[in-house]
Amino acid sequence: MCAGLAMTYILLPADTSTDVYRVAAFGAAIAIGSGVLLEAQGGVRGLMRTDLLMLVALFGLTLVEFFFPQDESPN
């Protein structure tokens, strides 16, 4: 997961803030999702770890909103 998140950080665009957040949301989803899938190979009991539950909850609360189109606010 750390390597996937580091790769996401390297690939972030510098265009607009919504593009940065969208790329970060997709990159984090792929990194966290692949880590969870790797843990699922060990059985369902491996998925009930506190650190995995916290990562999924944090992702769900902060980054999922950027999957959907955001309106550009005039500044």
PDB file of N, H, CA, C and O in Angstrom:
ATOM      1  N   MET A   1       0.821  -1.182   0.000  1.00  0.00           N
ATOM      2  CA  MET A   1       0.000   0.000   0.000  1.00  0.00           C
ATOM      3  C   MET A   1       0.869   1.251   0.000  1.00  0.00           C
ATOM      4  O   MET A   1       0.555   2.231  -0.676  1.00  0.00           O
ATOM      5  N   CYS A   2       1.943   1.217   0.745  1.00  0.00           N
ATOM      6  H   CYS A   2       2.198   0.421   1.293  1.00  0.00           H
ATOM      7  CA  CYS A   2       2.822   2.396   0.810  1.00  0.00           C
ATOM      8  C   CYS A   2       3.442   2.696  -0.551  1.00  0.00           C
ATOM      9  O   CYS A   2       3.555   3.862  -0.931  1.00  0.00           O
ATOM     10  N   ALA A   3       3.842   1.669  -1.287  1.00  0.00           N
ATOM     11  H   ALA A   3       3.750   0.722  -0.979  1.00  0.00           H
ATOM     12  CA  ALA A   3       4.422   1.885  -2.615  1.00  0.00           C
ATOM     13  C   ALA A   3       3.375   2.463  -3.563  1.00  0.00           C
ATOM     14  O   ALA A   3       3.691   3.350  -4.356  1.00  0.00           O
ATOM     15  N   GLY A   4       2.148   1.983  -3.497  1.00  0.00           N
ATOM     16  H   GLY A   4       1.892   1.262  -2.853  1.00  0.00           H
ATOM     17  CA  GLY A   4       1.080   2.519  -4.340  1.00  0.00           C
ATOM     18  C   GLY A   4       0.751   3.956  -4.002  1.00  0.00           C
ATOM     19  O   GLY A   4       0.502   4.760  -4.900  1.00  0.00           O
ATOM     20  N   LEU A   5       0.745   4.294  -2.731  1.00  0.00           N
ATOM     21  H   LEU A   5       0.947   3.641  -2.001  1.00  0.00           H
ATOM     22  CA  LEU A   5       0.476   5.674  -2.330  1.00  0.00           C
ATOM     23  C   LEU A   5       1.627   6.594  -2.724  1.00  0.00           C
ATOM     24  O   LEU A   5       1.399   7.744  -3.098  1.00  0.00           O
ATOM     25  N   ALA A   6       2.866   6.094  -2.643  1.00  0.00           N
ATOM     26  H   ALA A   6       3.051   5.160  -2.339  1.00  0.00           H
ATOM     27  CA  ALA A   6       4.015   6.900  -3.083  1.00  0.00           C
ATOM     28  C   ALA A   6       3.960   7.138  -4.586  1.00  0.00           C
ATOM     29  O   ALA A   6       4.268   8.238  -5.045  1.00  0.00           O
ATOM     30  N   MET A   7       3.572   6.124  -5.362  1.00  0.00           N
ATOM     31  H   MET A   7       3.322   5.231  -4.989  1.00  0.00           H
ATOM     32  CA  MET A   7       3.440   6.283  -6.806  1.00  0.00           C
ATOM     33  C   MET A   7       2.332   7.276  -7.142  1.00  0.00           C
ATOM     34  O   MET A   7       2.468   8.059  -8.082  1.00  0.00           O
ATOM     35  N   THR A   8       1.252   7.250  -6.391  1.00  0.00           N
ATOM     36  H   THR A   8       1.142   6.614  -5.627  1.00  0.00           H
ATOM     37  CA  THR A   8       0.174   8.213  -6.588  1.00  0.00           C
ATOM     38  C   THR A   8       0.679   9.628  -6.346  1.00  0.00           C
ATOM     39  O   THR A   8       0.345  10.545  -7.097  1.00  0.00           O
ATOM     40  N   TYR A   9       1.472   9.809  -5.314  1.00  0.00           N
ATOM     41  H   TYR A   9       1.743   9.064  -4.704  1.00  0.00           H
ATOM     42  CA  TYR A   9       2.030  11.125  -5.010  1.00  0.00           C
ATOM     43  C   TYR A   9       2.920  11.620  -6.147  1.00  0.00           C
ATOM     44  O   TYR A   9       2.895  12.804  -6.484  1.00  0.00           O
ATOM     45  N   ILE A  10       3.694  10.732  -6.731  1.00  0.00           N
ATOM     46  H   ILE A  10       3.714   9.771  -6.457  1.00  0.00           H
ATOM     47  CA  ILE A  10       4.601  11.115  -7.817  1.00  0.00           C
ATOM     48  C   ILE A  10       3.808  11.499  -9.063  1.00  0.00           C
ATOM     49  O   ILE A  10       4.222  12.396  -9.798  1.00  0.00           O
ATOM     50  N   LEU A  11       2.688  10.846  -9.315  1.00  0.00           N
ATOM     51  H   LEU A  11       2.352  10.117  -8.718  1.00  0.00           H
ATOM     52  CA  LEU A  11       1.916  11.061 -10.534  1.00  0.00           C
ATOM     53  C   LEU A  11       0.860  12.157 -10.427  1.00  0.00           C
ATOM     54  O   LEU A  11       0.095  12.351 -11.371  1.00  0.00           O
ATOM     55  N   LEU A  12       0.792  12.872  -9.322  1.00  0.00           N
ATOM     56  H   LEU A  12       1.413  12.715  -8.554  1.00  0.00           H
ATOM     57  CA  LEU A  12      -0.217  13.916  -9.176  1.00  0.00           C
ATOM     58  C   LEU A  12       0.003  15.037 -10.192  1.00  0.00           C
ATOM     59  O   LEU A  12       1.124  15.518 -10.354  1.00  0.00           O
ATOM     60  N   PRO A  13      -1.079  15.457 -10.882  1.00  0.00           N
ATOM     61  CA  PRO A  13      -0.943  16.565 -11.835  1.00  0.00           C
ATOM     62  C   PRO A  13      -0.898  17.899 -11.103  1.00  0.00           C
ATOM     63  O   PRO A  13      -1.255  17.984  -9.928  1.00  0.00           O
ATOM     64  N   ALA A  14      -0.461  18.930 -11.799  1.00  0.00           N
ATOM     65  H   ALA A  14      -0.171  18.861 -12.754  1.00  0.00           H
ATOM     66  CA  ALA A  14      -0.381  20.263 -11.202  1.00  0.00           C
ATOM     67  C   ALA A  14      -1.359  21.236 -11.859  1.00  0.00           C
ATOM     68  O   ALA A  14      -1.195  22.451 -11.741  1.00  0.00           O
ATOM     69  N   ASP A  15      -2.376  20.712 -12.551  1.00  0.00           N
ATOM     70  H   ASP A  15      -2.508  19.726 -12.647  1.00  0.00           H
ATOM     71  CA  ASP A  15      -3.301  21.572 -13.291  1.00  0.00           C
ATOM     72  C   ASP A  15      -4.250  22.324 -12.365  1.00  0.00           C
ATOM     73  O   ASP A  15      -4.053  23.512 -12.108  1.00  0.00           O
ATOM     74  N   THR A  16      -5.251  21.659 -11.877  1.00  0.00           N
ATOM     75  H   THR A  16      -5.411  20.694 -12.086  1.00  0.00           H
ATOM     76  CA  THR A  16      -6.220  22.290 -10.979  1.00  0.00           C
ATOM     77  C   THR A  16      -6.354  21.436  -9.724  1.00  0.00           C
ATOM     78  O   THR A  16      -5.945  20.275  -9.701  1.00  0.00           O
ATOM     79  N   SER A  17      -6.918  22.014  -8.706  1.00  0.00           N
ATOM     80  H   SER A  17      -7.250  22.958  -8.725  1.00  0.00           H
ATOM     81  CA  SER A  17      -7.050  21.289  -7.443  1.00  0.00           C
ATOM     82  C   SER A  17      -7.988  20.099  -7.580  1.00  0.00           C
ATOM     83  O   SER A  17      -7.769  19.066  -6.948  1.00  0.00           O
ATOM     84  N   THR A  18      -9.030  20.228  -8.396  1.00  0.00           N
ATOM     85  H   THR A  18      -9.208  21.067  -8.910  1.00  0.00           H
ATOM     86  CA  THR A  18      -9.951  19.101  -8.557  1.00  0.00           C
ATOM     87  C   THR A  18      -9.275  17.933  -9.275  1.00  0.00           C
ATOM     88  O   THR A  18      -9.572  16.776  -8.977  1.00  0.00           O
ATOM     89  N   ASP A  19      -8.375  18.215 -10.212  1.00  0.00           N
ATOM     90  H   ASP A  19      -8.133  19.154 -10.454  1.00  0.00           H
ATOM     91  CA  ASP A  19      -7.635  17.138 -10.874  1.00  0.00           C
ATOM     92  C   ASP A  19      -6.707  16.432  -9.891  1.00  0.00           C
ATOM     93  O   ASP A  19      -6.581  15.208  -9.917  1.00  0.00           O
ATOM     94  N   VAL A  20      -6.068  17.198  -9.036  1.00  0.00           N
ATOM     95  H   VAL A  20      -6.170  18.193  -9.015  1.00  0.00           H
ATOM     96  CA  VAL A  20      -5.175  16.612  -8.035  1.00  0.00           C
ATOM     97  C   VAL A  20      -5.961  15.694  -7.108  1.00  0.00           C
ATOM     98  O   VAL A  20      -5.535  14.573  -6.833  1.00  0.00           O
ATOM     99  N   TYR A  21      -7.100  16.166  -6.629  1.00  0.00           N
ATOM    100  H   TYR A  21      -7.445  17.078  -6.853  1.00  0.00           H
ATOM    101  CA  TYR A  21      -7.897  15.370  -5.708  1.00  0.00           C
ATOM    102  C   TYR A  21      -8.466  14.128  -6.381  1.00  0.00           C
ATOM    103  O   TYR A  21      -8.542  13.066  -5.763  1.00  0.00           O
ATOM    104  N   ARG A  22      -8.869  14.254  -7.651  1.00  0.00           N
ATOM    105  H   ARG A  22      -8.807  15.117  -8.154  1.00  0.00           H
ATOM    106  CA  ARG A  22      -9.429  13.108  -8.361  1.00  0.00           C
ATOM    107  C   ARG A  22      -8.367  12.029  -8.562  1.00  0.00           C
ATOM    108  O   ARG A  22      -8.632  10.850  -8.326  1.00  0.00           O
ATOM    109  N   VAL A  23      -7.167  12.420  -8.998  1.00  0.00           N
ATOM    110  H   VAL A  23      -6.952  13.378  -9.190  1.00  0.00           H
ATOM    111  CA  VAL A  23      -6.082  11.448  -9.181  1.00  0.00           C
ATOM    112  C   VAL A  23      -5.695  10.827  -7.844  1.00  0.00           C
ATOM    113  O   VAL A  23      -5.435   9.626  -7.771  1.00  0.00           O
ATOM    114  N   ALA A  24      -5.656  11.630  -6.794  1.00  0.00           N
ATOM    115  H   ALA A  24      -5.867  12.606  -6.853  1.00  0.00           H
ATOM    116  CA  ALA A  24      -5.328  11.106  -5.463  1.00  0.00           C
ATOM    117  C   ALA A  24      -6.387  10.116  -4.989  1.00  0.00           C
ATOM    118  O   ALA A  24      -6.052   9.103  -4.374  1.00  0.00           O
ATOM    119  N   ALA A  25      -7.653  10.394  -5.266  1.00  0.00           N
ATOM    120  H   ALA A  25      -7.925  11.217  -5.765  1.00  0.00           H
ATOM    121  CA  ALA A  25      -8.721   9.488  -4.847  1.00  0.00           C
ATOM    122  C   ALA A  25      -8.621   8.150  -5.570  1.00  0.00           C
ATOM    123  O   ALA A  25      -8.743   7.098  -4.944  1.00  0.00           O
ATOM    124  N   PHE A  26      -8.399   8.181  -6.883  1.00  0.00           N
ATOM    125  H   PHE A  26      -8.299   9.036  -7.392  1.00  0.00           H
ATOM    126  CA  PHE A  26      -8.292   6.927  -7.629  1.00  0.00           C
ATOM    127  C   PHE A  26      -7.023   6.167  -7.248  1.00  0.00           C
ATOM    128  O   PHE A  26      -7.062   4.946  -7.097  1.00  0.00           O
ATOM    129  N   GLY A  27      -5.916   6.857  -7.093  1.00  0.00           N
ATOM    130  H   GLY A  27      -5.884   7.849  -7.216  1.00  0.00           H
ATOM    131  CA  GLY A  27      -4.670   6.195  -6.706  1.00  0.00           C
ATOM    132  C   GLY A  27      -4.755   5.557  -5.334  1.00  0.00           C
ATOM    133  O   GLY A  27      -4.290   4.436  -5.129  1.00  0.00           O
ATOM    134  N   ALA A  28      -5.352   6.278  -4.398  1.00  0.00           N
ATOM    135  H   ALA A  28      -5.730   7.188  -4.565  1.00  0.00           H
ATOM    136  CA  ALA A  28      -5.513   5.727  -3.050  1.00  0.00           C
ATOM    137  C   ALA A  28      -6.479   4.543  -3.060  1.00  0.00           C
ATOM    138  O   ALA A  28      -6.271   3.571  -2.335  1.00  0.00           O
ATOM    139  N   ALA A  29      -7.532   4.616  -3.874  1.00  0.00           N
ATOM    140  H   ALA A  29      -7.701   5.406  -4.463  1.00  0.00           H
ATOM    141  CA  ALA A  29      -8.476   3.500  -3.963  1.00  0.00           C
ATOM    142  C   ALA A  29      -7.789   2.256  -4.494  1.00  0.00           C
ATOM    143  O   ALA A  29      -8.008   1.158  -3.982  1.00  0.00           O
ATOM    144  N   ILE A  30      -6.961   2.417  -5.516  1.00  0.00           N
ATOM    145  H   ILE A  30      -6.783   3.309  -5.932  1.00  0.00           H
ATOM    146  CA  ILE A  30      -6.259   1.269  -6.084  1.00  0.00           C
ATOM    147  C   ILE A  30      -5.253   0.703  -5.085  1.00  0.00           C
ATOM    148  O   ILE A  30      -5.162  -0.514  -4.918  1.00  0.00           O
ATOM    149  N   ALA A  31      -4.504   1.571  -4.429  1.00  0.00           N
ATOM    150  H   ALA A  31      -4.578   2.559  -4.565  1.00  0.00           H
ATOM    151  CA  ALA A  31      -3.488   1.108  -3.475  1.00  0.00           C
ATOM    152  C   ALA A  31      -4.119   0.415  -2.273  1.00  0.00           C
ATOM    153  O   ALA A  31      -3.684  -0.668  -1.882  1.00  0.00           O
ATOM    154  N   ILE A  32      -5.133   1.029  -1.691  1.00  0.00           N
ATOM    155  H   ILE A  32      -5.487   1.909  -2.009  1.00  0.00           H
ATOM    156  CA  ILE A  32      -5.782   0.439  -0.521  1.00  0.00           C
ATOM    157  C   ILE A  32      -6.560  -0.811  -0.917  1.00  0.00           C
ATOM    158  O   ILE A  32      -6.551  -1.803  -0.188  1.00  0.00           O
ATOM    159  N   GLY A  33      -7.236  -0.770  -2.069  1.00  0.00           N
ATOM    160  H   GLY A  33      -7.243   0.037  -2.661  1.00  0.00           H
ATOM    161  CA  GLY A  33      -7.994  -1.929  -2.533  1.00  0.00           C
ATOM    162  C   GLY A  33      -7.113  -3.132  -2.804  1.00  0.00           C
ATOM    163  O   GLY A  33      -7.470  -4.258  -2.456  1.00  0.00           O
ATOM    164  N   SER A  34      -5.958  -2.900  -3.428  1.00  0.00           N
ATOM    165  H   SER A  34      -5.668  -1.985  -3.711  1.00  0.00           H
ATOM    166  CA  SER A  34      -5.058  -4.029  -3.692  1.00  0.00           C
ATOM    167  C   SER A  34      -4.491  -4.589  -2.388  1.00  0.00           C
ATOM    168  O   SER A  34      -4.315  -5.801  -2.261  1.00  0.00           O
ATOM    169  N   GLY A  35      -4.208  -3.728  -1.430  1.00  0.00           N
ATOM    170  H   GLY A  35      -4.351  -2.743  -1.533  1.00  0.00           H
ATOM    171  CA  GLY A  35      -3.742  -4.209  -0.130  1.00  0.00           C
ATOM    172  C   GLY A  35      -4.788  -5.032   0.597  1.00  0.00           C
ATOM    173  O   GLY A  35      -4.470  -6.046   1.217  1.00  0.00           O
ATOM    174  N   VAL A  36      -6.036  -4.594   0.519  1.00  0.00           N
ATOM    175  H   VAL A  36      -6.295  -3.770   0.015  1.00  0.00           H
ATOM    176  CA  VAL A  36      -7.122  -5.336   1.158  1.00  0.00           C
ATOM    177  C   VAL A  36      -7.331  -6.677   0.451  1.00  0.00           C
ATOM    178  O   VAL A  36      -7.580  -7.689   1.105  1.00  0.00           O
ATOM    179  N   LEU A  37      -7.229  -6.689  -0.888  1.00  0.00           N
ATOM    180  H   LEU A  37      -7.027  -5.867  -1.419  1.00  0.00           H
ATOM    181  CA  LEU A  37      -7.374  -7.952  -1.614  1.00  0.00           C
ATOM    182  C   LEU A  37      -6.252  -8.933  -1.265  1.00  0.00           C
ATOM    183  O   LEU A  37      -6.490 -10.136  -1.166  1.00  0.00           O
ATOM    184  N   LEU A  38      -5.044  -8.428  -1.080  1.00  0.00           N
ATOM    185  H   LEU A  38      -4.851  -7.450  -1.160  1.00  0.00           H
ATOM    186  CA  LEU A  38      -3.948  -9.301  -0.670  1.00  0.00           C
ATOM    187  C   LEU A  38      -4.194  -9.878   0.724  1.00  0.00           C
ATOM    188  O   LEU A  38      -3.876 -11.038   0.984  1.00  0.00           O
ATOM    189  N   GLU A  39      -4.753  -9.076   1.610  1.00  0.00           N
ATOM    190  H   GLU A  39      -5.012  -8.134   1.399  1.00  0.00           H
ATOM    191  CA  GLU A  39      -5.072  -9.563   2.952  1.00  0.00           C
ATOM    192  C   GLU A  39      -6.217 -10.569   2.920  1.00  0.00           C
ATOM    193  O   GLU A  39      -6.277 -11.462   3.765  1.00  0.00           O
ATOM    194  N   ALA A  40      -7.132 -10.435   1.949  1.00  0.00           N
ATOM    195  H   ALA A  40      -7.083  -9.710   1.262  1.00  0.00           H
ATOM    196  CA  ALA A  40      -8.278 -11.339   1.871  1.00  0.00           C
ATOM    197  C   ALA A  40      -7.854 -12.752   1.486  1.00  0.00           C
ATOM    198  O   ALA A  40      -8.595 -13.703   1.736  1.00  0.00           O
ATOM    199  N   GLN A  41      -6.691 -12.907   0.888  1.00  0.00           N
ATOM    200  H   GLN A  41      -6.089 -12.135   0.685  1.00  0.00           H
ATOM    201  CA  GLN A  41      -6.223 -14.238   0.518  1.00  0.00           C
ATOM    202  C   GLN A  41      -5.935 -15.092   1.755  1.00  0.00           C
ATOM    203  O   GLN A  41      -5.978 -16.321   1.684  1.00  0.00           O
ATOM    204  N   GLY A  42      -5.649 -14.462   2.859  1.00  0.00           N
ATOM    205  H   GLY A  42      -5.615 -13.464   2.916  1.00  0.00           H
ATOM    206  CA  GLY A  42      -5.374 -15.179   4.096  1.00  0.00           C
ATOM    207  C   GLY A  42      -6.635 -15.574   4.847  1.00  0.00           C
ATOM    208  O   GLY A  42      -6.544 -16.212   5.895  1.00  0.00           O
ATOM    209  N   GLY A  43      -7.789 -15.219   4.349  1.00  0.00           N
ATOM    210  H   GLY A  43      -7.863 -14.700   3.497  1.00  0.00           H
ATOM    211  CA  GLY A  43      -9.056 -15.543   5.003  1.00  0.00           C
ATOM    212  C   GLY A  43      -9.747 -14.279   5.490  1.00  0.00           C
ATOM    213  O   GLY A  43      -9.154 -13.202   5.538  1.00  0.00           O
ATOM    214  N   VAL A  44     -10.999 -14.435   5.846  1.00  0.00           N
ATOM    215  H   VAL A  44     -11.481 -15.311   5.807  1.00  0.00           H
ATOM    216  CA  VAL A  44     -11.811 -13.295   6.271  1.00  0.00           C
ATOM    217  C   VAL A  44     -11.328 -12.728   7.598  1.00  0.00           C
ATOM    218  O   VAL A  44     -11.477 -11.532   7.848  1.00  0.00           O
ATOM    219  N   ARG A  45     -10.761 -13.556   8.437  1.00  0.00           N
ATOM    220  H   ARG A  45     -10.639 -14.527   8.234  1.00  0.00           H
ATOM    221  CA  ARG A  45     -10.290 -13.069   9.744  1.00  0.00           C
ATOM    222  C   ARG A  45      -9.172 -12.056   9.584  1.00  0.00           C
ATOM    223  O   ARG A  45      -9.006 -11.184  10.437  1.00  0.00           O
ATOM    224  N   GLY A  46      -8.395 -12.152   8.501  1.00  0.00           N
ATOM    225  H   GLY A  46      -8.530 -12.860   7.808  1.00  0.00           H
ATOM    226  CA  GLY A  46      -7.320 -11.200   8.257  1.00  0.00           C
ATOM    227  C   GLY A  46      -7.831  -9.820   7.897  1.00  0.00           C
ATOM    228  O   GLY A  46      -7.105  -8.836   8.029  1.00  0.00           O
ATOM    229  N   LEU A  47      -9.080  -9.735   7.441  1.00  0.00           N
ATOM    230  H   LEU A  47      -9.670 -10.535   7.333  1.00  0.00           H
ATOM    231  CA  LEU A  47      -9.656  -8.442   7.072  1.00  0.00           C
ATOM    232  C   LEU A  47     -10.190  -7.669   8.271  1.00  0.00           C
ATOM    233  O   LEU A  47     -10.441  -6.469   8.161  1.00  0.00           O
ATOM    234  N   MET A  48     -10.364  -8.310   9.385  1.00  0.00           N
ATOM    235  H   MET A  48     -10.160  -9.285   9.475  1.00  0.00           H
ATOM    236  CA  MET A  48     -10.908  -7.653  10.562  1.00  0.00           C
ATOM    237  C   MET A  48      -9.808  -7.096  11.464  1.00  0.00           C
ATOM    238  O   MET A  48      -9.893  -7.177  12.690  1.00  0.00           O
ATOM    239  N   ARG A  49      -8.793  -6.541  10.849  1.00  0.00           N
ATOM    240  H   ARG A  49      -8.724  -6.476   9.853  1.00  0.00           H
ATOM    241  CA  ARG A  49      -7.720  -5.905  11.613  1.00  0.00           C
ATOM    242  C   ARG A  49      -8.036  -4.423  11.757  1.00  0.00           C
ATOM    243  O   ARG A  49      -8.651  -3.823  10.877  1.00  0.00           O
ATOM    244  N   THR A  50      -7.622  -3.854  12.843  1.00  0.00           N
ATOM    245  H   THR A  50      -7.122  -4.342  13.559  1.00  0.00           H
ATOM    246  CA  THR A  50      -7.925  -2.464  13.137  1.00  0.00           C
ATOM    247  C   THR A  50      -7.319  -1.516  12.122  1.00  0.00           C
ATOM    248  O   THR A  50      -7.976  -0.556  11.718  1.00  0.00           O
ATOM    249  N   ASP A  51      -6.086  -1.754  11.696  1.00  0.00           N
ATOM    250  H   ASP A  51      -5.553  -2.534  12.024  1.00  0.00           H
ATOM    251  CA  ASP A  51      -5.455  -0.834  10.760  1.00  0.00           C
ATOM    252  C   ASP A  51      -6.155  -0.829   9.405  1.00  0.00           C
ATOM    253  O   ASP A  51      -6.280   0.228   8.787  1.00  0.00           O
ATOM    254  N   LEU A  52      -6.612  -1.979   8.932  1.00  0.00           N
ATOM    255  H   LEU A  52      -6.511  -2.838   9.434  1.00  0.00           H
ATOM    256  CA  LEU A  52      -7.331  -2.021   7.660  1.00  0.00           C
ATOM    257  C   LEU A  52      -8.686  -1.332   7.771  1.00  0.00           C
ATOM    258  O   LEU A  52      -9.086  -0.601   6.865  1.00  0.00           O
ATOM    259  N   LEU A  53      -9.381  -1.557   8.856  1.00  0.00           N
ATOM    260  H   LEU A  53      -9.056  -2.151   9.592  1.00  0.00           H
ATOM    261  CA  LEU A  53     -10.673  -0.908   9.045  1.00  0.00           C
ATOM    262  C   LEU A  53     -10.524   0.614   9.124  1.00  0.00           C
ATOM    263  O   LEU A  53     -11.364   1.348   8.603  1.00  0.00           O
ATOM    264  N   MET A  54      -9.462   1.084   9.770  1.00  0.00           N
ATOM    265  H   MET A  54      -8.780   0.488  10.193  1.00  0.00           H
ATOM    266  CA  MET A  54      -9.243   2.533   9.862  1.00  0.00           C
ATOM    267  C   MET A  54      -8.917   3.127   8.494  1.00  0.00           C
ATOM    268  O   MET A  54      -9.409   4.204   8.160  1.00  0.00           O
ATOM    269  N   LEU A  55      -8.091   2.438   7.696  1.00  0.00           N
ATOM    270  H   LEU A  55      -7.691   1.563   7.968  1.00  0.00           H
ATOM    271  CA  LEU A  55      -7.764   2.931   6.361  1.00  0.00           C
ATOM    272  C   LEU A  55      -8.998   3.016   5.477  1.00  0.00           C
ATOM    273  O   LEU A  55      -9.189   4.010   4.776  1.00  0.00           O
ATOM    274  N   VAL A  56      -9.824   2.002   5.502  1.00  0.00           N
ATOM    275  H   VAL A  56      -9.669   1.195   6.071  1.00  0.00           H
ATOM    276  CA  VAL A  56     -11.037   2.005   4.684  1.00  0.00           C
ATOM    277  C   VAL A  56     -11.994   3.099   5.151  1.00  0.00           C
ATOM    278  O   VAL A  56     -12.600   3.777   4.321  1.00  0.00           O
ATOM    279  N   ALA A  57     -12.140   3.282   6.445  1.00  0.00           N
ATOM    280  H   ALA A  57     -11.648   2.732   7.119  1.00  0.00           H
ATOM    281  CA  ALA A  57     -13.020   4.331   6.960  1.00  0.00           C
ATOM    282  C   ALA A  57     -12.485   5.718   6.607  1.00  0.00           C
ATOM    283  O   ALA A  57     -13.251   6.597   6.212  1.00  0.00           O
ATOM    284  N   LEU A  58     -11.188   5.914   6.746  1.00  0.00           N
ATOM    285  H   LEU A  58     -10.566   5.200   7.067  1.00  0.00           H
ATOM    286  CA  LEU A  58     -10.600   7.213   6.401  1.00  0.00           C
ATOM    287  C   LEU A  58     -10.775   7.510   4.924  1.00  0.00           C
ATOM    288  O   LEU A  58     -11.123   8.631   4.554  1.00  0.00           O
ATOM    289  N   PHE A  59     -10.539   6.526   4.079  1.00  0.00           N
ATOM    290  H   PHE A  59     -10.256   5.615   4.379  1.00  0.00           H
ATOM    291  CA  PHE A  59     -10.733   6.712   2.647  1.00  0.00           C
ATOM    292  C   PHE A  59     -12.192   7.014   2.349  1.00  0.00           C
ATOM    293  O   PHE A  59     -12.492   7.915   1.565  1.00  0.00           O
ATOM    294  N   GLY A  60     -13.084   6.282   2.957  1.00  0.00           N
ATOM    295  H   GLY A  60     -12.840   5.551   3.593  1.00  0.00           H
ATOM    296  CA  GLY A  60     -14.507   6.485   2.707  1.00  0.00           C
ATOM    297  C   GLY A  60     -14.989   7.858   3.136  1.00  0.00           C
ATOM    298  O   GLY A  60     -15.858   8.441   2.488  1.00  0.00           O
ATOM    299  N   LEU A  61     -14.440   8.374   4.209  1.00  0.00           N
ATOM    300  H   LEU A  61     -13.734   7.900   4.735  1.00  0.00           H
ATOM    301  CA  LEU A  61     -14.909   9.662   4.716  1.00  0.00           C
ATOM    302  C   LEU A  61     -14.279  10.862   4.011  1.00  0.00           C
ATOM    303  O   LEU A  61     -14.889  11.930   3.966  1.00  0.00           O
ATOM    304  N   THR A  62     -13.080  10.712   3.464  1.00  0.00           N
ATOM    305  H   THR A  62     -12.585   9.844   3.501  1.00  0.00           H
ATOM    306  CA  THR A  62     -12.398  11.890   2.919  1.00  0.00           C
ATOM    307  C   THR A  62     -12.249  11.905   1.413  1.00  0.00           C
ATOM    308  O   THR A  62     -12.394  12.967   0.807  1.00  0.00           O
ATOM    309  N   LEU A  63     -11.967  10.777   0.779  1.00  0.00           N
ATOM    310  H   LEU A  63     -11.849   9.915   1.271  1.00  0.00           H
ATOM    311  CA  LEU A  63     -11.627  10.810  -0.634  1.00  0.00           C
ATOM    312  C   LEU A  63     -12.736  10.391  -1.578  1.00  0.00           C
ATOM    313  O   LEU A  63     -12.659  10.706  -2.765  1.00  0.00           O
ATOM    314  N   VAL A  64     -13.754   9.704  -1.118  1.00  0.00           N
ATOM    315  H   VAL A  64     -13.817   9.448  -0.153  1.00  0.00           H
ATOM    316  CA  VAL A  64     -14.805   9.233  -2.010  1.00  0.00           C
ATOM    317  C   VAL A  64     -15.557  10.392  -2.647  1.00  0.00           C
ATOM    318  O   VAL A  64     -16.039  10.257  -3.772  1.00  0.00           O
ATOM    319  N   GLU A  65     -15.672  11.507  -1.977  1.00  0.00           N
ATOM    320  H   GLU A  65     -15.280  11.617  -1.063  1.00  0.00           H
ATOM    321  CA  GLU A  65     -16.387  12.639  -2.542  1.00  0.00           C
ATOM    322  C   GLU A  65     -15.714  13.163  -3.816  1.00  0.00           C
ATOM    323  O   GLU A  65     -16.373  13.814  -4.627  1.00  0.00           O
ATOM    324  N   PHE A  66     -14.440  12.899  -4.008  1.00  0.00           N
ATOM    325  H   PHE A  66     -13.905  12.371  -3.349  1.00  0.00           H
ATOM    326  CA  PHE A  66     -13.751  13.386  -5.189  1.00  0.00           C
ATOM    327  C   PHE A  66     -13.891  12.450  -6.381  1.00  0.00           C
ATOM    328  O   PHE A  66     -13.385  12.762  -7.459  1.00  0.00           O
ATOM    329  N   PHE A  67     -14.561  11.312  -6.222  1.00  0.00           N
ATOM    330  H   PHE A  67     -14.972  11.058  -5.347  1.00  0.00           H
ATOM    331  CA  PHE A  67     -14.868  10.459  -7.368  1.00  0.00           C
ATOM    332  C   PHE A  67     -15.902  11.117  -8.272  1.00  0.00           C
ATOM    333  O   PHE A  67     -15.954  10.826  -9.467  1.00  0.00           O
ATOM    334  N   PHE A  68     -16.712  11.986  -7.722  1.00  0.00           N
ATOM    335  H   PHE A  68     -16.670  12.222  -6.751  1.00  0.00           H
ATOM    336  CA  PHE A  68     -17.788  12.612  -8.457  1.00  0.00           C
ATOM    337  C   PHE A  68     -17.336  13.992  -8.936  1.00  0.00           C
ATOM    338  O   PHE A  68     -16.515  14.636  -8.282  1.00  0.00           O
ATOM    339  N   PRO A  69     -17.872  14.452 -10.082  1.00  0.00           N
ATOM    340  CA  PRO A  69     -17.443  15.761 -10.617  1.00  0.00           C
ATOM    341  C   PRO A  69     -17.701  16.889  -9.619  1.00  0.00           C
ATOM    342  O   PRO A  69     -18.743  16.943  -8.965  1.00  0.00           O
ATOM    343  N   GLN A  70     -16.727  17.780  -9.525  1.00  0.00           N
ATOM    344  H   GLN A  70     -15.881  17.736 -10.056  1.00  0.00           H
ATOM    345  CA  GLN A  70     -16.841  18.933  -8.643  1.00  0.00           C
ATOM    346  C   GLN A  70     -16.985  20.190  -9.490  1.00  0.00           C
ATOM    347  O   GLN A  70     -16.353  20.310 -10.539  1.00  0.00           O
ATOM    348  N   ASP A  71     -17.809  21.121  -9.043  1.00  0.00           N
ATOM    349  H   ASP A  71     -18.324  21.024  -8.190  1.00  0.00           H
ATOM    350  CA  ASP A  71     -17.946  22.396  -9.735  1.00  0.00           C
ATOM    351  C   ASP A  71     -16.763  23.269  -9.396  1.00  0.00           C
ATOM    352  O   ASP A  71     -16.305  23.308  -8.254  1.00  0.00           O
ATOM    353  N   GLU A  72     -16.273  23.968 -10.403  1.00  0.00           N
ATOM    354  H   GLU A  72     -16.645  23.936 -11.331  1.00  0.00           H
ATOM    355  CA  GLU A  72     -15.177  24.918 -10.163  1.00  0.00           C
ATOM    356  C   GLU A  72     -15.775  26.152  -9.487  1.00  0.00           C
ATOM    357  O   GLU A  72     -16.711  26.754 -10.012  1.00  0.00           O
ATOM    358  N   SER A  73     -15.247  26.524  -8.346  1.00  0.00           N
ATOM    359  H   SER A  73     -14.486  26.034  -7.920  1.00  0.00           H
ATOM    360  CA  SER A  73     -15.732  27.708  -7.652  1.00  0.00           C
ATOM    361  C   SER A  73     -14.963  28.929  -8.151  1.00  0.00           C
ATOM    362  O   SER A  73     -13.739  28.876  -8.268  1.00  0.00           O
ATOM    363  N   PRO A  74     -15.654  30.018  -8.442  1.00  0.00           N
ATOM    364  CA  PRO A  74     -14.954  31.219  -8.913  1.00  0.00           C
ATOM    365  C   PRO A  74     -14.200  31.868  -7.769  1.00  0.00           C
ATOM    366  O   PRO A  74     -14.763  32.104  -6.700  1.00  0.00           O
ATOM    367  N   ASN A  75     -12.945  32.152  -7.990  1.00  0.00           N
ATOM    368  H   ASN A  75     -12.487  31.960  -8.859  1.00  0.00           H
ATOM    369  CA  ASN A  75     -12.121  32.797  -6.964  1.00  0.00           C
ATOM    370  C   ASN A  75     -11.749  34.188  -7.393  1.00  0.00           C
ATOM    371  O   ASN A  75     -11.055  34.895  -6.662  1.00  0.00           O
TER     372      ASN A  75
END
